[in-house]
Amino acid sequence: MQKHFNISIALFTISFGLYLTEIYDIFLNFEIITTLLGILLLFVAIGLFIASIIRFIHEKQSPNKITLILSTTLAISFSIIYSYREGYLTEKIFIKAKFIDDRSRIDIKFYKSGKYVIYSNWFFGEERFEGTYKLKKDTIEFNNYPLMENDLIAQKVILIKDKIYFKKDNKNEYDKSFYYFQIE
């Protein structure tokens, strides 16, 4: 019984380590493998954890203190890192928007402090970009350009109702047919 709980904690630890390698782009070429392996191990660990808790309740035993301390530390560490990365601990989100095409997704978050974070997702992984911006009426101007590794998003974007238009055409006008972030 304690053995299943310890295996569960070990799998949580490995899954958490794989999550850290993903968010810090340590094994960028193998990101899809580390992501899938991390998710698989997380599901197995959750299953073992739930089974162990049910057995502890059924047999009216509690796990030892070291096991409880390790599992609590893991849960708190994951929560803090995830919350910090998403900006929940430090800043308030001003605008949150997404752009989805056939093969990828770009999420952008604007914080009230003037900071932005862009998550560019595709089948094989995710990249994170951040910087600062200035808001002037209906225009957002990014201080560092290009925002990502390409010039897909213009240095100045415009807000119209619930959309952020970000791609300019050959006439230097914003393309309003496809290239926009949908504000959530």
C-alpha positions in Angstrom: 0.0 0.0 0.0 2.7 2.5 1.0 4.7 1.2 -2.0 1.9 2.3 -4.4 1.9 5.7 -2.8 5.7 6.0 -3.1 5.6 5.0 -6.8 2.9 7.6 -7.3 5.1 10.3 -5.8 8.0 9.2 -7.9 5.9 9.4 -11.1 4.6 12.8 -10.0 8.2 14.0 -9.5 9.3 12.7 -13.0 6.2 14.3 -14.6 7.0 17.6 -12.8 10.6 17.4 -14.1 9.4 16.8 -17.6 7.0 19.8 -17.3 10.0 21.9 -16.2 12.0 20.8 -19.2 9.2 21.7 -21.4 8.5 25.2 -20.1 12.2 26.1 -20.0 12.8 24.5 -23.5 15.6 22.3 -22.3 15.0 19.5 -24.8 13.4 21.5 -27.6 14.0 18.9 -30.3 12.2 16.3 -28.2 9.5 18.5 -26.8 6.6 16.4 -28.2 8.1 13.3 -26.6 8.7 14.9 -23.2 5.2 16.4 -23.2 3.4 13.1 -24.1 5.6 11.1 -21.6 4.9 13.7 -18.9 1.1 13.6 -19.5 1.1 9.8 -19.5 3.1 9.6 -16.2 0.9 12.2 -14.7 -2.3 10.2 -15.4 -0.7 7.0 -14.1 0.5 8.9 -11.0 -3.0 10.4 -10.4 -4.5 6.9 -10.7 -2.1 5.3 -8.3 -2.5 8.3 -5.9 -6.3 7.9 -5.9 -6.1 4.1 -5.5 -3.6 4.6 -2.6 -5.9 7.1 -0.9 -8.9 4.7 -1.2 -6.8 1.9 0.3 -5.7 4.1 3.1 -9.3 5.1 3.9 -10.5 1.5 3.6 -7.8 0.1 5.8 -7.9 3.1 8.2 -4.2 3.8 7.9 -2.4 7.0 7.1 0.8 7.4 5.0 4.0 8.2 6.8 5.0 11.8 7.4 7.8 11.8 4.8 5.4 10.7 2.1 2.9 13.4 3.1 5.7 16.1 3.2 7.0 15.0 -0.2 3.5 15.0 -1.9 2.6 18.3 -0.3 5.9 19.9 -1.4 5.4 18.6 -5.0 1.8 20.0 -5.2 2.8 23.4 -3.8 5.9 23.6 -6.1 3.8 22.8 -9.2 1.1 25.3 -8.2 3.6 28.1 -7.6 5.5 27.6 -10.8 2.4 27.3 -12.9 0.8 30.3 -11.3 3.9 32.4 -11.6 4.4 31.4 -15.3 0.8 32.3 -16.0 1.1 35.7 -14.2 -1.5 34.9 -11.5 0.8 35.7 -8.6 2.3 39.0 -9.9 0.1 40.8 -12.3 -3.5 41.4 -13.4 -4.5 40.5 -17.0 -5.8 43.4 -18.9 -6.6 41.6 -22.2 -6.4 37.9 -23.1 -6.8 36.9 -26.7 -6.1 34.0 -29.1 -5.4 33.4 -32.8 -6.1 29.9 -34.2 -5.2 28.7 -37.6 -5.0 25.2 -39.2 -1.7 24.1 -37.6 -1.1 26.4 -34.7 -2.4 28.7 -32.0 -1.1 32.0 -30.6 -2.3 33.2 -27.2 -1.4 36.7 -26.0 -1.9 38.2 -22.6 -1.6 41.9 -21.9 -1.0 42.8 -18.3 -2.0 46.2 -16.7 1.7 46.8 -15.8 2.6 47.1 -19.5 4.0 43.6 -19.9 2.8 41.1 -22.5 3.3 37.3 -22.9 2.8 35.4 -26.2 2.5 31.6 -26.3 3.0 30.2 -29.8 1.7 26.6 -29.9 2.0 24.1 -32.7 1.8 20.3 -32.8 5.4 19.8 -31.7 5.6 22.3 -28.9 5.3 25.8 -27.5 7.4 28.9 -27.5 7.0 31.8 -25.0 7.8 35.4 -25.8 7.5 38.4 -23.6 8.1 42.1 -23.6 6.4 45.4 -22.9 3.8 47.5 -24.7 2.2 50.9 -24.7 -1.6 51.5 -25.1 -2.7 54.6 -26.9 -6.5 54.8 -27.4 -7.2 51.8 -29.8 -3.6 51.1 -30.7 -1.1 48.8 -28.9 2.5 49.5 -29.7 5.1 46.8 -28.8 8.4 48.2 -27.5 10.6 45.3 -28.8 10.1 44.1 -32.4 9.9 41.5 -33.9 7.8 40.0 -31.1 8.5 36.4 -32.2 11.1 34.9 -34.5 9.2 36.3 -37.5 7.3 39.5 -38.4 3.8 37.9 -38.4 2.6 40.4 -35.8 3.1 44.1 -36.6 4.8 46.4 -34.2 1.5 48.3 -33.8 -1.8 46.5 -33.6 -5.3 47.9 -33.4 -8.3 47.0 -31.1 -11.7 47.1 -32.7 -14.6 45.8 -30.5 -13.6 42.2 -29.5 -10.7 41.8 -32.0 -7.0 42.7 -32.2 -5.9 43.1 -35.8 -2.2 42.4 -36.1 -1.1 41.7 -39.7 -0.6 44.4 -42.4 -1.1 43.7 -46.1 0.9 45.1 -49.0 -1.0 48.5 -48.8 0.1 48.8 -45.1 -3.5 48.3 -44.0 -4.6 45.7 -41.4 -5.9 42.5 -42.8 -9.4 42.1 -41.2 -10.4 38.9 -43.0 -8.3 36.3 -41.1 -5.4 37.7 -39.1 -6.8 38.8 -35.8 -6.8 37.8 -32.2 -10.2 37.1 -30.7 -10.4 38.7 -27.3 -11.8 36.3 -24.6 
